[in-house]
Amino acid sequence: MNEAEINEQFRLLHQEIALAGDMIETLRRDHRAAIDALRLDIEALQRCLATWHPDLQERLAAVREEVLQHVDPEAT
């Protein structure tokens, strides 16, 4: 392989890495937006439920403790 071919391969590899980095940034932004949307939905649901169930915070804390003891968040 001559020097021109090596330089071309290096240029293509550099371009591929740059594109992969851009894709990762796009995915990161999309995931952050999805997480933000979920947080807003959860907050809206909690506020709605709080109007129907004034003791929501206490009940939610109890359920959260139970879930923490019995559910592995990393399990598939």
ABEGO torsion letter per residue (X at the ends): XBAAAAAAAAAAAAAAAAAAAAAAAAAAAAAAAAAAAAAAAAAAAAAAAAAABAAAAAAAAAAAAAAAAABBAABX
